[in-house]
Structures are given as structure tokens and as C-alpha cells.
């Protein structure tokens, strides 16, 4: 479906332009045929044959600024992909959202496990995306992700999240009991400080292990 020299993207100051190099089957941008060339915008979908390419604009930042305020930059970078992932999730396409955000979510988890908790707003975004992707893809890795990211932060899950996990546990197979046990074990050291509502949530997390299969 693709010619040997099908198309190219020419990047110039202030714009990027897609050019058809005389291909046999042509190019689609956002499902519209490109005639010779087209200036691209952030989020454009380029289709060549059966392959779709997402065009994204990344804002360059000075390395010294990045070093001074890494959390702010991570939030900004997350937002560049977040709009695309949100659209995929709204359309019920969990696999596409996973493709867009999966690598970044895993990187942030590794960072939290290695260097300590993420900034609160970023943590909430990570949890929200992981839960939504889990709900649509029914993949056990995202339940494991939620156990691990909460373990790295040492915080008790919100009761609403535990309710969602109970519902998902009946539809997802292969989630790790080991990751859940590690998380619950870490919470036990804080249990004496918990109030009745928090102890109830902890008890539900302990009961969740019986549903994982």
C-alpha cells in the first residue's frame, strides 16, 4: 500500500509540512486526501495505507529550566498526550489510549518506585488514566500498576477506587496477588493511625485478594 518514496515531512521554523512524493495510493490527513502538500497541526492523524501516524508538537524547553522544575515539565508533557488519550477513552478505545500513554505511565511508576512519590496532582492523573485504561482493556497489568503505584506512595486507596477494583476483578484475569499483598502489608504499619472508615477500606483491600484469579 505504500510506495518506495511515498511521503515526507518537511520541518521548518514555525511549521511542519507533509508532502506527497507522487505516491500511488496517496495520503490521508484526518481522513481527507492530501493534494501535493499540507501544513500539519498538533493531533493530526496521517494515514499511509493501513498505517496511521499521530503528529504531535512538543515544546522545547531549556535543560536548566527542566532541571530546576522537573515536576512542572512532566505535567506539561503529560498534557500533550492527555488530550489524545482522553479522546480515545471517550470513544471507548482503551487499546489506543494505552498505546498513547502506556509507556509514559510505566516510566512514571518506575520513577516513583525509584525516587519516591510523585507530586500529588500528577499522581492523581496517573491513577485516573490507569484505572480508565484497565476498565476498557481488561488487562491485569493495569490492576498491578495501581497496586504498585499506591505502594510507592504509601497511601490508602480511595474507597471509590477500591469499589472499581472489586468490579474489575470479576472481569480481569491474571492480576498479581503478590503486588496486592505487598501493598496491604505496607499499609498495616499505618493501620494504628487509621480511623474506622480507613480500617474498613483496608479490610476490603484484604478481601480483594480472594477475588483475584
C-alpha positions, 0 to 999 in steps of 0.5 A: 500500500505504500510506495518506495518514496511515498511521503515526507515531512518537511520541518521548518521554523514555525511549521511542519509540512507533509508532502506527497512524493507522487505516491500511488495510493496517496495520503490521508490527513484526518481522513481527507486526501492530501493534494501535493502538500499540507501544513500539519497541526498538533493531533493530526492523524496521517494515514499511509495505507493501513498505517496511521501516524499521530503528529504531535508538537512538543515544546522545547524547553531549556535543560536548566529550566527542566532541571530546576522544575522537573515536576512542572515539565512532566505535567506539561508533557503529560498534557500533550498526550492527555488530550489524545488519550482522553479522546480515545477513552471517550470513544471507548478505545482503551487499546489506543489510549494505552498505546498513547500513554502506556509507556509514559505511565510505566516510566512514571511508576518506575520513577516513583518506585525509584525516587519516591512519590510523585507530586500529588496532582500528577499522581492523581492523573496517573491513577485516573488514566490507569484505572480508565485504561484497565476498565476498557482493556481488561488487562491485569497489568493495569490492576498491578500498576495501581497496586504498585503505584499506591505502594510507592506512595504509601497511601490508602486507596480511595474507597471509590477506587477500591469499589472499581477494583472489586468490579474489575476483578470479576472481569480481569484475569491474571492480576498479581496477588503478590503486588496486592499483598505487598501493598496491604502489608505496607499499609498495616504499619499505618493501620494504628493511625487509621480511623474506622472508615480507613480500617474498613477500606483496608479490610476490603483491600484484604478481601480483594485478594480472594477475588483475584484469579 
